Amino acid sequence: MTLTLRMAWRNIWRHSRRTWLTATAMIFSNVLLVFMIALQFGSYDMMIDNTLKLFSGHLQVQAEGYQDNPKLRSSIADVRSLAAELRTALPEARVAPRAAGFALVSSEDRTFGIEVVGVEPASEPGVSTIPGMVTAGRYLEEADSAAIVIGAAMARNLKVGTGDELTLLGSGRDGSFAAGIVTVVGTFDSGSSDMDRALAEVPLPWFQDTFAMRGHGNSIAVAVDQLGAVADARAAAATVINDRDDLVVLDWNALHPGLRQAIQADLSSAWFMYGVLIILVGFSVLNTQLMSVLERTREFGVITALGVRPRRLASLVMQETALMALVGMAVGLFLGWLVTLYFHVHGFSYPGMEELAERFNLPGEMYPSITFGTMILGPGVVFLFCLLAAVYPALRLFRLHPVDAMRTV
């Protein structure tokens, strides 16, 4: 430890009460920032995961151009065989082939335009939460043929319930008319009004026969256990379709571009509030160090008269601030980690959250994300602002006149 550093450590404890008051402000802000940032990123992970689990999956294999222009003709040949290859290449993932088209659906009273999705009843629950949101009747089964599951809003609009028949009329992949009569076996309530109003699911084989797909499908949804596994899963899926130039693998960023933008907007507003807290801590440090410099004006004048350069005195003040900030950072980081670890294990919820989550088939608790970034980001910014706050008191020493300073009482 250098002489200047030893002097800095001694000086910050000359007024231990003032030092601890300032350090306590740093500790409190660091604990709050560690927990809030970890909880915020944990909530983002949960929001992304829940959005993807609803229907789209974490990534999809599609025909090139299908995402921007979803036409029935933009299809994947022998989609179920390709899905089997993906299951082999991605043993930890869930894979579900789909085919989708638009059709008119008619009951005895009304007719609406909807999106009809052909799914495999056995594999669909692995990539979508819709099968678990059936509120009346049941979900599709492997033995079903002309069966359909519709949203609750669609059922109200069509004035139908389980056991009623609907007529579908659309256009097949080869341009022919696609028509069929299906029986409503269940209705689901996803919590999304648009989805509940316009989405219906039928067995994939029946869809392929009715819409003249000839074994084709339009997408293969893939779901993984964690967001961190998406990149590896995407690379493995790309290897499987490497010889298929007409196919692409899209991750959740491409499937839901608005989701990333919403997260960035929320993060910006959150950092505005964090910034106010950090600035207040910075002003606290500025006040403490400015008082410390003014109190030692006579002392600094004597030292300067003996030949010590103002640059070394300014370095002393900066080191005093750095040491005090390190104390606040170390203690705050440790306490913040303890608080975050507790909720990371036991979960965090607020009144009414469990009831709301149960309605949408979602987890009832949030879990803070404990990573190096979430732990160090807030305290690191506080540390930097504390150093910036000490710049002004340090610069005052460059304007110090030894004779005038020694006359200070």
KAWOUR-V463106 format. One record per residue. RES is the residue in one letter. PSI is psi in radians with two decimals (999 if undefined). BURIAL is I if it has 16 or more other C-alpha atoms within 10 Angstrom, else O. D_LAST is the distance of its C-alpha to the last C-alpha in Angstrom with 1 decimal. Layout:
RES;PSI;BURIAL;D_LAST + RES;PSI;BURIAL;D_LAST
//
This chain:
M;2.23;O;32.9 + T;2.88;O;30.7 + L;-0.74;O;27.5 + T;-0.69;I;25.5 + L;-0.66;O;27.3 + R;-0.69;O;26.7 + M;-0.70;O;23.0 + A;-0.77;I;23.1 + W;-0.72;I;25.2 + R;-0.70;O;22.8 + N;-0.64;I;19.7 + I;-0.31;I;21.5 + W;0.15;O;22.2 + R;-0.61;O;18.8 + H;1.39;O;18.9 + S;-0.62;O;22.7 + R;-0.80;O;23.1 + R;-0.69;O;21.4 + T;-0.76;I;23.3 + W;-0.59;I;26.6 + L;-0.77;O;26.2 + T;-0.73;I;25.9 + A;-0.59;I;28.7 + T;-0.67;I;30.8 + A;-0.71;I;30.8 + M;-0.78;I;32.0 + I;-0.81;I;34.5 + F;-0.80;I;35.9 + S;-0.66;I;36.3 + N;-0.73;I;37.9 + V;-0.80;I;40.3 + L;-0.75;I;41.3 + L;-0.73;I;41.7 + V;-0.85;I;43.7 + F;-0.81;I;46.1 + M;-0.72;I;46.4 + I;-0.74;I;47.1 + A;-0.73;I;49.5 + L;-0.68;I;51.3 + Q;-0.82;I;51.4 + F;-0.57;I;53.0 + G;-0.69;I;55.3 + S;-0.59;I;56.4 + Y;-0.76;I;57.1 + D;-0.73;I;59.3 + M;-0.71;I;61.1 + M;-0.78;I;61.5 + I;-0.82;I;62.9 + D;-0.75;I;65.1 + N;-0.66;I;66.5 + T;-0.74;I;67.2 + L;-0.60;I;69.1 + K;-0.39;I;70.9 + L;-0.81;I;72.3 + F;-0.77;I;74.7 + S;-0.47;I;73.7 + G;3.00;I;72.8 + H;-0.44;I;70.0 + L;2.85;I;72.1 + Q;2.57;I;75.6 + V;2.19;I;78.3 + Q;2.88;I;79.8 + A;2.51;I;82.1 + E;2.25;I;80.1 + G;-0.17;O;79.3 + Y;-0.61;I;80.0 + Q;-0.70;I;76.4 + D;-0.50;O;76.3 + N;1.45;O;79.9 + P;1.53;I;81.3 + K;2.64;I;85.1 + L;-0.57;I;87.7 + R;-0.41;I;89.1 + S;1.46;I;85.8 + S;2.95;I;86.8 + I;2.11;I;86.7 + A;2.45;O;90.1 + D;1.00;O;91.1 + V;-0.59;I;87.8 + R;-0.57;I;88.6 + S;-0.72;O;89.4 + L;-0.65;I;86.1 + A;-0.66;I;84.3 + A;-0.67;O;86.0 + E;-0.69;O;84.8 + L;-0.63;I;81.3 + R;-0.62;I;81.5 + T;-0.71;O;82.6 + A;-0.44;O;79.8 + L;1.30;I;77.2 + P;-0.44;O;78.3 + E;-0.16;O;75.0 + A;2.87;I;75.2 + R;2.33;I;77.3 + V;2.34;I;79.5 + A;2.06;I;81.5 + P;2.61;I;83.7 + R;2.77;I;84.1 + A;2.46;I;86.0 + A;2.48;I;85.0 + G;2.91;I;86.8 + F;2.48;I;86.9 + A;2.86;I;89.8 + L;2.29;I;91.0 + V;2.33;I;91.3 + S;2.37;I;93.7 + S;-2.93;I;94.5 + E;-0.44;O;97.2 + D;-0.57;O;95.0 + R;2.87;O;92.4 + T;2.36;O;91.5 + F;2.73;O;88.1 + G;2.28;I;86.9 + I;2.98;I;85.0 + E;2.19;I;84.0 + V;2.24;I;86.2 + V;2.17;I;84.9 + G;2.23;I;87.2 + V;2.80;I;85.7 + E;1.99;I;86.7 + P;-0.53;I;86.5 + A;-0.62;O;85.9 + S;-0.35;O;83.0 + E;-0.70;I;81.3 + P;-0.33;I;79.5 + G;-0.36;I;77.6 + V;-0.13;I;75.9 + S;2.52;I;75.9 + T;-0.06;I;74.9 + I;-0.73;I;77.6 + P;-0.46;I;80.3 + G;0.00;I;78.0 + M;0.19;I;77.5 + V;2.10;I;81.2 + T;-0.30;O;81.4 + A;2.39;O;85.1 + G;-2.42;O;87.9 + R;3.01;I;87.1 + Y;3.02;I;85.9 + L;2.61;I;88.3 + E;2.81;O;90.3 + E;-0.55;O;92.0 + A;-0.17;O;95.4 + D;2.62;I;94.5 + S;-1.47;I;96.1 + A;1.15;I;96.1 + A;2.70;I;93.1 + I;2.51;I;89.9 + V;2.23;I;86.5 + I;2.86;I;84.8 + G;2.73;I;81.6 + A;-0.67;I;81.5 + A;-0.67;I;80.8 + M;-0.70;I;83.8 + A;-0.71;I;86.0 + R;-0.74;O;85.1 + N;-0.67;O;85.8 + L;-0.18;I;89.1 + K;0.87;O;89.9 + V;2.89;I;90.9 + G;-3.03;I;90.3 + T;2.39;I;91.2 + G;-0.29;O;94.9 + D;2.76;O;95.2 + E;2.55;I;96.3 + L;2.62;I;94.7 + T;2.23;I;96.1 + L;2.39;I;94.2 + L;2.08;I;95.1 + G;-2.77;I;93.4 + S;2.30;I;94.1 + G;2.98;I;94.8 + R;-0.52;I;93.5 + D;0.15;O;96.7 + G;-0.06;O;96.8 + S;2.94;O;99.2 + F;2.36;O;98.8 + A;2.00;I;96.9 + A;2.52;I;98.1 + G;2.79;I;98.1 + I;2.21;O;98.1 + V;2.75;I;95.5 + T;2.29;I;94.9 + V;2.06;I;91.6 + V;-0.22;I;90.7 + G;2.77;I;87.1 + T;2.51;I;84.2 + F;2.71;I;80.5 + D;1.73;I;77.3 + S;-0.24;I;74.6 + G;-0.20;O;72.1 + S;2.00;O;72.3 + S;-0.67;O;74.4 + D;-0.74;O;75.3 + M;-0.74;I;76.5 + D;-0.41;I;78.4 + R;-0.47;I;80.1 + A;0.02;I;81.2 + L;2.39;I;81.5 + A;2.60;I;84.5 + E;2.41;I;85.5 + V;2.84;I;88.9 + P;2.43;I;90.3 + L;-0.79;I;89.9 + P;-0.70;I;93.7 + W;-0.71;I;94.8 + F;-0.78;I;92.3 + Q;-0.67;I;93.6 + D;-0.78;O;97.2 + T;-0.68;I;96.7 + F;0.32;I;94.6 + A;0.84;I;96.7 + M;-0.42;I;93.8 + R;0.83;O;96.2 + G;-0.06;I;93.6 + H;2.83;I;90.7 + G;3.05;I;87.4 + N;-0.35;I;84.3 + S;2.79;I;81.4 + I;1.98;I;80.5 + A;2.42;I;77.5 + V;2.27;I;75.5 + A;2.43;I;73.0 + V;3.01;I;70.8 + D;-0.58;O;68.8 + Q;2.64;O;65.4 + L;-0.55;O;63.8 + G;-0.29;O;62.8 + A;-0.03;O;66.5 + V;-0.74;I;67.4 + A;-0.78;O;66.8 + D;-0.70;O;69.1 + A;-0.68;I;71.6 + R;-0.72;I;71.6 + A;-0.72;O;72.2 + A;-0.71;I;75.0 + A;-0.67;I;76.7 + A;-0.58;I;76.4 + T;-0.65;O;78.3 + V;-0.69;I;81.1 + I;0.35;I;81.6 + N;-0.57;O;81.0 + D;0.14;O;84.6 + R;1.60;O;84.6 + D;-0.32;O;83.2 + D;-0.05;O;83.8 + L;2.66;I;81.4 + V;2.76;I;77.6 + V;2.13;I;75.1 + L;2.22;I;72.3 + D;-3.09;I;69.3 + W;-0.45;I;67.6 + N;-0.66;O;65.3 + A;-0.58;O;68.5 + L;-0.60;I;70.2 + H;1.23;I;67.3 + P;-0.52;O;65.1 + G;-0.41;O;63.7 + L;-0.77;I;62.4 + R;-0.70;O;59.9 + Q;-0.68;O;58.8 + A;-0.68;O;58.2 + I;-0.75;O;56.1 + Q;-0.66;O;54.0 + A;-0.75;O;53.5 + D;-0.67;O;52.5 + L;-0.66;O;50.1 + S;-0.77;O;48.4 + S;-0.63;O;47.9 + A;-0.70;O;46.6 + W;-0.39;O;44.1 + F;-0.78;O;42.8 + M;-0.70;O;41.9 + Y;-0.66;I;40.6 + G;-0.67;O;38.4 + V;-0.76;O;36.8 + L;-0.77;I;35.9 + I;-0.70;I;34.6 + I;-0.69;O;32.4 + L;-0.73;O;30.9 + V;-0.68;I;30.0 + G;-0.72;I;28.6 + F;-0.58;O;26.2 + S;-0.76;I;25.2 + V;-0.71;I;24.3 + L;-0.78;I;22.5 + N;-0.77;O;20.3 + T;-0.82;I;19.7 + Q;-0.59;I;18.9 + L;-0.73;I;16.8 + M;-0.69;O;14.5 + S;-0.73;I;14.7 + V;-0.77;I;13.7 + L;-0.66;I;10.7 + E;-0.52;O;9.4 + R;0.39;O;10.1 + T;-0.83;I;8.9 + R;-0.73;I;7.3 + E;-0.78;I;10.5 + F;-0.60;I;12.7 + G;-0.72;I;11.7 + V;-0.79;I;12.8 + I;-0.72;I;15.8 + T;-0.68;I;16.8 + A;-0.49;O;16.8 + L;-0.06;O;19.1 + G;0.01;O;21.5 + V;2.27;O;21.0 + R;2.58;O;22.1 + P;-0.53;I;20.4 + R;-0.66;O;23.7 + R;-0.61;O;23.3 + L;-0.71;I;19.9 + A;-0.68;I;21.5 + S;-0.64;I;24.4 + L;-0.79;I;22.2 + V;-0.73;I;20.9 + M;-0.67;I;24.6 + Q;-0.63;I;25.9 + E;-0.78;I;23.6 + T;-0.74;I;24.9 + A;-0.73;I;28.5 + L;-0.75;O;28.4 + M;-0.70;I;27.3 + A;-0.61;I;29.9 + L;-0.66;I;32.5 + V;-0.85;I;32.0 + G;-0.62;I;32.5 + M;-0.78;I;35.4 + A;-0.85;O;37.2 + V;-0.77;I;37.0 + G;-0.69;I;37.8 + L;-0.71;I;40.6 + F;-0.83;I;42.2 + L;-0.69;I;42.1 + G;-0.66;I;43.3 + W;-0.70;I;46.1 + L;-0.81;O;47.2 + V;-0.80;I;47.4 + T;-0.69;I;49.2 + L;-0.67;I;51.5 + Y;-0.86;O;52.6 + F;-0.41;I;53.6 + H;-0.56;I;55.1 + V;-0.78;O;57.5 + H;-0.22;O;58.1 + G;2.77;O;57.7 + F;2.31;I;55.8 + S;2.80;O;57.4 + Y;2.83;O;56.7 + P;2.25;O;59.0 + G;-0.20;O;62.2 + M;-0.70;O;61.7 + E;-0.72;O;64.5 + E;-0.72;O;67.0 + L;-0.75;O;66.2 + A;-0.65;O;66.5 + E;-0.62;O;69.8 + R;-0.62;O;71.3 + F;0.29;I;70.6 + N;0.73;I;71.5 + L;2.86;I;68.0 + P;2.55;O;65.6 + G;0.03;I;63.9 + E;2.64;I;60.6 + M;2.59;I;58.1 + Y;2.06;I;56.8 + P;2.57;I;53.4 + S;1.96;I;53.8 + I;1.78;I;52.1 + T;2.94;O;51.7 + F;-0.69;O;49.1 + G;-0.84;O;48.3 + T;-0.50;I;47.9 + M;-0.72;I;45.7 + I;-0.29;I;43.3 + L;-0.96;O;43.2 + G;-0.95;I;40.8 + P;-0.60;I;38.3 + G;-0.72;I;38.4 + V;-0.70;O;37.5 + V;-0.76;I;34.6 + F;-0.79;I;33.4 + L;-0.71;O;33.6 + F;-0.57;I;31.8 + C;-0.71;I;28.9 + L;-0.71;I;28.6 + L;-0.65;O;28.9 + A;-0.44;I;26.1 + A;-0.09;I;23.7 + V;-0.77;I;24.7 + Y;-0.87;O;22.3 + P;-0.63;I;19.0 + A;-0.67;I;20.6 + L;-0.49;I;21.4 + R;-0.49;O;17.9 + L;-0.37;I;17.2 + F;-0.32;O;20.0 + R;0.19;O;18.2 + L;2.26;O;15.1 + H;2.07;O;14.7 + P;-0.78;I;13.5 + V;-0.83;O;12.4 + D;-0.65;O;10.4 + A;-0.67;I;8.8 + M;-0.32;I;8.0 + R;-0.18;O;6.3 + T;2.31;O;3.8 + V;999;O;0.0
//
